[in-house]
C-alpha cells in the first residue's frame, strides 16, 4: 500500500466509510439529506460529477473547511460525504473535515 499522504490526521473510524452502493441509497433519500464534497481535480470534476456536489480539490480542502461548513449549514444538513475517483483522496478529505469538526467547524461527516 502507498504511504499515508497525511499521517498527522486522525484515522477514519469503521463507520466513516461507505460503499458506492450505500451512498446510492443515501442519495435516493434526496439531495436535501446531505452535502456531497467532490475532492477530485478540476479537470476530472468537469468531465463528470454528480449534480449538486460541492467541488473542493483535495489540495485546497484545508483552506475551504469553512466553505464546506457554510454549504452544509445553508442546506440545513449535518451529513457530509466526500467523493473522489478511487476512494483514497476522499478518505483523506474526510479526515481533514473530521479533524476540523473536532474543533467545532462542522456538524459531522
DSSP file (Angstrom, degrees, kcal/mol; ACC not computed):
  #  RESIDUE AA STRUCTURE BP1 BP2  ACC     N-H-->O    O-->H-N    N-H-->O    O-->H-N    TCO  KAPPA ALPHA  PHI   PSI    X-CA   Y-CA   Z-CA
    1    1 A X              0   0    0      0, 0.0     3,-0.1     0, 0.0     2,-0.1   0.000 360.0 360.0 360.0 148.9    0.0    0.0    0.0
    2    2 A X        -     0   0    0      1,-0.1     3,-0.1     0, 0.0     0, 0.0  -0.374 360.0 -93.2 -70.3 151.7    1.1    3.6   -0.7
    3    3 A X        -     0   0    0      1,-0.1     2,-0.3    -2,-0.1    -1,-0.1  -0.315  48.2 -92.2 -65.9 152.1    2.2    5.6    2.3
    4    4 A X    >   -     0   0    0      1,-0.2     3,-0.6    -3,-0.1    -1,-0.1  -0.482  30.1-149.7 -64.2 122.8   -0.4    7.8    4.0
    5    5 A X  T 3  S+     0   0    0     -2,-0.3    -1,-0.2     1,-0.3     2,-0.1   0.721  93.5  29.9 -70.3 -19.2   -0.3   11.3    2.4
    6    6 A X  T >   +     0   0    0      1,-0.1     3,-2.0     3,-0.1    -1,-0.3  -0.530  66.6 165.3-137.5  68.0   -1.4   13.0    5.6
    7    7 A X  T <  S+     0   0    0     -3,-0.6    -1,-0.1     1,-0.3    -2,-0.1   0.693  71.6  68.8 -63.0 -17.2   -0.1   10.8    8.5
    8    8 A X  T 3  S+     0   0    0     -3,-0.1    -1,-0.3     2,-0.1     2,-0.2   0.649  83.7  90.3 -75.5 -13.3   -0.8   13.7   11.0
    9    9 A X  S <  S-     0   0    0     -3,-2.0    87,-0.1     1,-0.1    -3,-0.1  -0.531  89.0-102.4 -83.4 149.0   -4.6   13.3   10.5
   10   10 A X        -     0   0    0     85,-0.3    89,-0.1    -2,-0.2    -1,-0.1  -0.383  43.3-105.4 -65.4 147.4   -6.6   11.0   12.7
   11   11 A X        -     0   0    0      1,-0.1     2,-0.3    -4,-0.1    -1,-0.1  -0.334  37.3-101.4 -69.3 156.3   -7.6    7.7   11.1
   12   12 A X        -     0   0    0      1,-0.1    -1,-0.1     2,-0.1     2,-0.1  -0.578  35.6-123.3 -76.0 139.6  -11.1    7.2    9.9
   13   13 A X    >   -     0   0    0     -2,-0.3     3,-2.0     1,-0.1     4,-0.2  -0.325  30.5-100.1 -74.8 166.3  -13.3    5.1   12.2
   14   14 A X  G >  S+     0   0    0      1,-0.3     3,-0.6     2,-0.2    -1,-0.1   0.793 123.0  51.7 -61.4 -29.3  -15.0    2.0   10.9
   15   15 A X  G 3  S+     0   0    0      1,-0.2    -1,-0.3     3,-0.0    -2,-0.0   0.368  91.6  79.5 -88.6   6.5  -18.3    3.8   10.4
   16   16 A X  G <  S+     0   0    0     -3,-2.0     2,-0.4     2,-0.0    -1,-0.2   0.489  83.6  65.2 -94.5  -3.1  -16.8    6.7    8.4
   17   17 A X    <   -     0   0    0     -3,-0.6     2,-0.3    -4,-0.2    74,-0.0  -0.948  58.7-178.0-121.1 140.4  -16.5    4.9    5.1
   18   18 A X        -     0   0    0     -2,-0.4     2,-0.1     3,-0.0    -3,-0.0  -0.923  25.1-114.6-130.8 160.3  -19.4    3.7    2.9
   19   19 A X     >  -     0   0    0     -2,-0.3     4,-2.3     1,-0.1     5,-0.2  -0.378  33.3-106.0 -84.5 168.4  -19.5    1.9   -0.5
   20   20 A X  H  > S+     0   0    0      1,-0.2     4,-2.3     2,-0.2     5,-0.1   0.884 123.0  53.6 -60.3 -38.5  -20.9    3.4   -3.7
   21   21 A X  H  > S+     0   0    0      2,-0.2     4,-1.5     1,-0.2    -1,-0.2   0.904 108.2  48.9 -64.8 -41.4  -24.0    1.2   -3.2
   22   22 A X  H  > S+     0   0    0      1,-0.2     4,-1.7     2,-0.2    -1,-0.2   0.897 111.2  49.9 -65.6 -39.3  -24.5    2.6    0.3
   23   23 A X  H  X S+     0   0    0     -4,-2.3     4,-3.0     1,-0.2    -2,-0.2   0.884 104.7  58.4 -66.8 -35.9  -24.1    6.1   -1.0
   24   24 A X  H  X S+     0   0    0     -4,-2.3     4,-1.6     1,-0.2    -1,-0.2   0.891 105.5  50.2 -58.7 -38.5  -26.6    5.4   -3.8
   25   25 A X  H  X S+     0   0    0     -4,-1.5     4,-0.6     2,-0.2    -1,-0.2   0.895 110.7  49.0 -66.7 -39.5  -29.2    4.5   -1.1
   26   26 A X  H >< S+     0   0    0     -4,-1.7     3,-1.3     1,-0.2     4,-0.4   0.925 109.0  53.2 -62.4 -44.3  -28.4    7.8    0.7
   27   27 A X  H >< S+     0   0    0     -4,-3.0     3,-1.6     1,-0.3    -1,-0.2   0.830  99.5  62.0 -62.8 -32.7  -28.8    9.7   -2.5
   28   28 A X  H 3< S+     0   0    0     -4,-1.6    -1,-0.3     1,-0.3    -2,-0.2   0.750  92.1  66.8 -65.6 -22.4  -32.2    8.2   -3.1
   29   29 A X  T << S-     0   0    0     -3,-1.3    -1,-0.3    -4,-0.6    -2,-0.2   0.670 121.1 -95.8 -70.3 -15.8  -33.3    9.9    0.2
   30   30 A X    X   -     0   0    0     -3,-1.6     3,-1.4    -4,-0.4    -1,-0.2  -0.177  24.6 -90.4 114.3 153.4  -32.9   13.2   -1.6
   31   31 A X  G >  S+     0   0    0      1,-0.3     3,-0.9     2,-0.2    -1,-0.1   0.659 116.5  69.9 -72.3 -14.9  -30.2   15.8   -2.0
   32   32 A X  G 3  S+     0   0    0      1,-0.2    -1,-0.3    -3,-0.1    -2,-0.1   0.513  86.8  68.8 -80.3  -2.0  -31.6   17.7    1.0
   33   33 A X  G <  S-     0   0    0     -3,-1.4    46,-0.4    -7,-0.1    45,-0.3   0.593 111.0  -2.6 -90.1 -11.0  -30.4   15.0    3.3
   34   34 A X    <   -     0   0    0     -3,-0.9     2,-0.4    -4,-0.2    46,-0.2  -0.966  63.8-109.4-164.9 172.9  -26.7   15.6    2.9
   35   35 A X  E     -a   80   0A   0     44,-2.2    46,-3.1    -2,-0.3     2,-0.5  -0.980  24.4-152.6-118.1 134.1  -23.8   17.5    1.3
   36   36 A X  E     -a   81   0A   0     16,-0.5    18,-3.2    -2,-0.4     2,-0.5  -0.939   7.5-163.9-108.3 123.0  -21.5   15.8   -1.2
   37   37 A X  E     -ab  82  54A   0     44,-3.3    46,-2.9    -2,-0.5     2,-0.6  -0.935   4.9-156.3-109.1 122.0  -18.0   17.2   -1.5
   38   38 A X  E     -ab  83  55A   0     16,-2.8    18,-2.2    -2,-0.5    46,-0.2  -0.878   9.5-175.7 -99.6 117.4  -16.0   16.1   -4.6
   39   39 A X        +     0   0    0     44,-2.5    19,-2.3    -2,-0.6    20,-0.2   0.239  42.2 116.7-101.1  13.0  -12.3   16.4   -3.9
   40   40 A X  S    S-     0   0    0     43,-0.3    16,-0.1    17,-0.2    -2,-0.1  -0.301  76.1 -86.8 -73.9 164.9  -11.0   15.5   -7.4
   41   41 A X    >>  -     0   0    0     16,-0.1     4,-2.3     1,-0.1     3,-0.6  -0.304  44.0-102.8 -67.5 158.4   -9.0   18.0   -9.5
   42   42 A X  H 3> S+     0   0    0      1,-0.2     4,-3.1     2,-0.2     5,-0.2   0.860 119.1  55.3 -53.3 -44.3  -11.0   20.4  -11.7
   43   43 A X  H 3> S+     0   0    0      1,-0.2     4,-1.4     2,-0.2    -1,-0.2   0.894 111.5  44.2 -61.6 -39.8  -10.4   18.5  -15.0
   44   44 A X  H <> S+     0   0    0     -3,-0.6     4,-1.6     2,-0.2    -1,-0.2   0.910 114.1  49.9 -69.7 -41.6  -11.8   15.3  -13.5
   45   45 A X  H  < S+     0   0    0     -4,-2.3    -2,-0.2     1,-0.2    -1,-0.2   0.916 109.9  51.0 -61.9 -43.7  -14.7   17.2  -11.9
   46   46 A X  H  < S+     0   0    0     -4,-3.1    -1,-0.2     1,-0.2    -2,-0.2   0.819 106.1  56.0 -65.9 -30.6  -15.5   18.9  -15.2
   47   47 A X  H  < S-     0   0    0     -4,-1.4     2,-0.3     1,-0.3    -1,-0.2   0.903 130.2 -17.0 -66.2 -41.2  -15.5   15.6  -17.1
   48   48 A X     <  +     0   0    0     -4,-1.6     2,-0.3    -5,-0.1    -1,-0.3  -0.893  69.6 155.4-168.3 130.9  -18.2   14.1  -14.9
   49   49 A X        -     0   0    0     -2,-0.3     2,-0.2    -3,-0.2     3,-0.1  -0.987  43.8 -96.1-155.4 160.2  -19.7   14.8  -11.5
   50   50 A X    >   -     0   0    0     -2,-0.3     3,-1.5     1,-0.1   -12,-0.1  -0.568  52.6 -97.5 -77.4 140.3  -22.8   14.2   -9.5
   51   51 A X  T 3  S+     0   0    0     -2,-0.2    -1,-0.1     1,-0.2     3,-0.1  -0.223 105.1  16.2 -57.1 145.2  -25.3   17.0   -9.6
   52   52 A X  T 3  S+     0   0    0      1,-0.2   -16,-0.5    -3,-0.1    -1,-0.2   0.608  88.6 143.2  66.7  15.2  -25.3   19.4   -6.6
   53   53 A X    <   -     0   0    0     -3,-1.5     2,-0.6   -18,-0.1    -1,-0.2  -0.609  51.0-126.6 -82.3 148.8  -21.9   18.3   -5.5
   54   54 A X  E     -b   37   0A   0    -18,-3.2   -16,-2.8    -2,-0.2     2,-0.7  -0.848  20.0-139.8 -95.4 123.3  -19.6   20.9   -4.0
   55   55 A X  E     +b   38   0A   0     -2,-0.6     2,-0.3   -18,-0.2   -16,-0.2  -0.760  36.5 153.2 -90.8 116.4  -16.2   20.9   -5.7
   56   56 A X        -     0   0    0    -18,-2.2     5,-0.1    -2,-0.7    -2,-0.1  -0.839  39.3-134.7-138.6  98.4  -13.2   21.4   -3.3
   57   57 A X    >>  -     0   0    0     -2,-0.3     3,-2.2     1,-0.1     4,-0.6  -0.222  19.1-121.1 -55.5 142.2  -10.0   19.9   -4.7
   58   58 A X  G >4 S+     0   0    0    -19,-2.3     3,-1.2     1,-0.3     4,-0.4   0.853 111.3  63.4 -53.5 -38.4   -8.2   17.9   -2.0
   59   59 A X  G 34 S+     0   0    0      1,-0.3    -1,-0.3   -20,-0.2    -2,-0.1   0.712 114.1  33.7 -61.2 -18.9   -5.1   20.1   -2.4
   60   60 A X  G X> S+     0   0    0     -3,-2.2     3,-0.9   -21,-0.1     4,-0.6   0.337  85.3 103.6-116.9   4.3   -7.2   23.1   -1.2
   61   61 A X  G X< S+     0   0    0     -3,-1.2     3,-1.0    -4,-0.6     4,-0.3   0.842  75.5  60.5 -64.1 -33.4   -9.6   21.4    1.3
   62   62 A X  G >4 S+     0   0    0     -4,-0.4     3,-0.6     1,-0.3    -1,-0.3   0.875 107.7  46.3 -58.7 -35.8   -7.7   22.7    4.4
   63   63 A X  G <4 S+     0   0    0     -3,-0.9    -1,-0.3     1,-0.2    -2,-0.2   0.582 114.7  47.7 -82.3 -10.3   -8.3   26.3    3.2
   64   64 A X  G <X  +     0   0    0     -3,-1.0     4,-2.1    -4,-0.6    -1,-0.2   0.149  69.4 110.7-120.8  19.3  -12.0   25.6    2.5
   65   65 A X  H <> S+     0   0    0     -3,-0.6     4,-2.6    -4,-0.3     5,-0.2   0.914  82.8  51.6 -58.8 -42.3  -13.3   23.8    5.6
   66   66 A X  H  > S+     0   0    0      1,-0.2     4,-2.5     2,-0.2    -1,-0.2   0.861 107.4  53.1 -63.9 -34.8  -15.3   26.9    6.5
   67   67 A X  H  > S+     0   0    0      2,-0.2     4,-2.4     1,-0.2    -1,-0.2   0.889 109.6  48.4 -66.7 -38.6  -16.9   26.9    3.0
   68   68 A X  H  X S+     0   0    0     -4,-2.1     4,-2.4     2,-0.2    -2,-0.2   0.932 112.6  48.2 -65.2 -45.5  -17.9   23.2    3.4
   69   69 A X  H  X S+     0   0    0     -4,-2.6     4,-2.5     1,-0.2    -2,-0.2   0.904 112.1  49.4 -61.5 -41.3  -19.4   24.0    6.8
   70   70 A X  H  X S+     0   0    0     -4,-2.5     4,-2.7     2,-0.2    -1,-0.2   0.894 110.0  50.6 -65.6 -40.4  -21.2   27.0    5.4
   71   71 A X  H  X S+     0   0    0     -4,-2.4     4,-1.7     2,-0.2    -2,-0.2   0.897 111.8  47.9 -64.7 -39.7  -22.6   24.9    2.5
   72   72 A X  H  X>S+     0   0    0     -4,-2.4     5,-2.6     2,-0.2     4,-0.8   0.923 113.5  47.3 -65.6 -43.5  -23.8   22.3    4.9
   73   73 A X  H ><5S+     0   0    0     -4,-2.5     3,-0.5     1,-0.2    -2,-0.2   0.899 109.3  54.0 -64.6 -40.4  -25.4   24.9    7.1
   74   74 A X  H 3<5S+     0   0    0     -4,-2.7    -1,-0.2     1,-0.3    -2,-0.2   0.867 113.0  43.1 -61.7 -36.6  -27.0   26.6    4.1
   75   75 A X  H 3<5S-     0   0    0     -4,-1.7    -1,-0.3    -5,-0.2    -2,-0.2   0.566 111.7-123.6 -84.9  -9.2  -28.6   23.3    3.1
   76   76 A X  T <<5 +     0   0    0     -4,-0.8     2,-0.3    -3,-0.5    -3,-0.2   0.856  66.6 129.7  70.5  35.0  -29.5   22.5    6.7
   77   77 A X      < -     0   0    0     -5,-2.6    -1,-0.2    -6,-0.1    30,-0.2  -0.857  45.1-170.7-121.3 155.2  -27.7   19.2    6.8
   78   78 A X        +     0   0    0     -2,-0.3     2,-0.5   -45,-0.3   -44,-0.1   0.521  66.4  90.5-115.2 -14.1  -25.1   17.7    9.1
   79   79 A X        -     0   0    0    -46,-0.4   -44,-2.2    30,-0.1     2,-0.5  -0.749  54.0-177.5 -88.1 123.7  -24.2   14.6    7.0
   80   80 A X  E     -a   35   0A   0     -2,-0.5     2,-0.4   -46,-0.2   -44,-0.2  -0.985   5.8-167.3-124.2 125.3  -21.3   15.3    4.7
   81   81 A X  E     -a   36   0A   0    -46,-3.1   -44,-3.3    -2,-0.5     2,-0.4  -0.887   7.9-151.0-111.5 144.3  -20.0   12.7    2.2
   82   82 A X  E     -a   37   0A   0     -2,-0.4     2,-0.3   -46,-0.2   -44,-0.2  -0.950  16.0-173.6-118.1 133.2  -16.7   13.1    0.4
   83   83 A X  E     +a   38   0A   0    -46,-2.9   -44,-2.5    -2,-0.4   -43,-0.3  -0.924  12.9 155.7-129.0 150.2  -16.1   11.5   -3.0
   84   84 A X        -     0   0    0     -2,-0.3   -44,-0.0   -46,-0.2   -46,-0.0  -0.751  55.3 -81.2-148.0-161.7  -13.2   11.0   -5.4
   85   85 A X  S    S+     0   0    0     -2,-0.2    -1,-0.0     1,-0.1   -45,-0.0   0.912 117.9   6.6 -79.7 -42.7  -12.3    8.7   -8.2
   86   86 A X  S    S-     0   0    0     -3,-0.0    -1,-0.1     0, 0.0    -3,-0.0   0.538 100.4-105.4-121.5 -10.7  -11.0    5.7   -6.3
   87   87 A X  S  > S+     0   0    0      0, 0.0     4,-1.7     0, 0.0     5,-0.1   0.071  95.7  94.4 110.1 -25.8  -11.6    6.4   -2.6
   88   88 A X  H  > S+     0   0    0      2,-0.2     4,-1.8     1,-0.2     5,-0.1   0.950  89.8  42.4 -67.7 -49.2   -8.1    7.3   -1.4
   89   89 A X  H  > S+     0   0    0      1,-0.2     4,-2.9     2,-0.2    -1,-0.2   0.865 112.0  55.5 -66.9 -35.1   -8.4   11.1   -1.7
   90   90 A X  H  > S+     0   0    0      2,-0.2     4,-2.6     1,-0.2    -1,-0.2   0.883 106.0  51.8 -66.0 -35.9  -12.0   11.1   -0.3
   91   91 A X  H  X S+     0   0    0     -4,-1.7     4,-2.1     2,-0.2    -1,-0.2   0.920 111.5  46.6 -64.6 -42.2  -10.7    9.3    2.8
   92   92 A X  H  X S+     0   0    0     -4,-1.8     4,-2.1     2,-0.2    -2,-0.2   0.931 112.7  49.9 -64.8 -44.5   -8.0   11.9    3.2
   93   93 A X  H  X S+     0   0    0     -4,-2.9     4,-2.2     1,-0.2    -2,-0.2   0.897 110.1  50.5 -60.2 -41.1  -10.6   14.7    2.6
   94   94 A X  H  X S+     0   0    0     -4,-2.6     4,-2.9     1,-0.2    -1,-0.2   0.893 107.5  53.6 -63.9 -39.5  -12.9   13.2    5.2
   95   95 A X  H  X S+     0   0    0     -4,-2.1     4,-2.4     2,-0.2   -85,-0.3   0.894 107.9  50.5 -63.2 -39.2  -10.1   13.0    7.7
   96   96 A X  H  X S+     0   0    0     -4,-2.1     4,-2.0     2,-0.2    -2,-0.2   0.936 113.7  45.1 -61.7 -46.0   -9.4   16.7    7.2
   97   97 A X  H  X S+     0   0    0     -4,-2.2     4,-2.1     2,-0.2    -2,-0.2   0.879 111.9  51.4 -67.9 -37.9  -13.1   17.6    7.7
   98   98 A X  H  X S+     0   0    0     -4,-2.9     4,-1.7     2,-0.2    -1,-0.2   0.921 108.8  51.1 -64.7 -43.0  -13.4   15.3   10.7
   99   99 A X  H  X S+     0   0    0     -4,-2.4     4,-0.6     1,-0.2    -1,-0.2   0.904 110.9  49.0 -60.6 -40.5  -10.4   16.9   12.3
  100  100 A X  H ><>S+     0   0    0     -4,-2.0     5,-2.4     1,-0.2     3,-0.9   0.860 105.6  58.0 -66.1 -35.2  -12.0   20.3   11.7
  101  101 A X  H ><5S+     0   0    0     -4,-2.1     3,-2.0     1,-0.3    -1,-0.2   0.861  97.6  60.6 -63.0 -35.0  -15.2   19.0   13.3
  102  102 A X  H 3<5S+     0   0    0     -4,-1.7    -1,-0.3     1,-0.3    -2,-0.2   0.785 104.5  50.1 -63.7 -24.7  -13.4   18.2   16.5
  103  103 A X  T <<5S-     0   0    0     -3,-0.9    -1,-0.3    -4,-0.6    -2,-0.2   0.349 127.9-101.7 -92.9   4.9  -12.6   21.9   16.6
  104  104 A X  T < 5S+     0   0    0     -3,-2.0    -3,-0.2     2,-0.2    -2,-0.1   0.565  89.1 120.5  91.4   9.4  -16.2   22.8   16.1
  105  105 A X  S   <S+     0   0    0     -5,-2.4     2,-0.3    -6,-0.1    -4,-0.2   0.808  74.6  29.4 -78.0 -28.4  -16.0   23.7   12.4
  106  106 A X        -     0   0    0     -6,-0.2    -2,-0.2    -9,-0.2     3,-0.1  -0.912  66.2-134.1-132.3 156.4  -18.5   21.1   11.2
  107  107 A X  S    S-     0   0    0     -2,-0.3     2,-0.2     1,-0.3   -29,-0.1   0.780  77.9 -53.8 -78.3 -26.6  -21.5   19.3   12.5
  108  108 A X              0   0    0      1,-0.1    -1,-0.3   -11,-0.0   -28,-0.2  -0.811 360.0 360.0 161.2 158.4  -20.4   15.9   11.3
  109  109 A X              0   0    0     -2,-0.2   -27,-0.1   -30,-0.2   -30,-0.1   0.306 360.0 360.0-124.1 360.0  -19.1   13.8    8.4
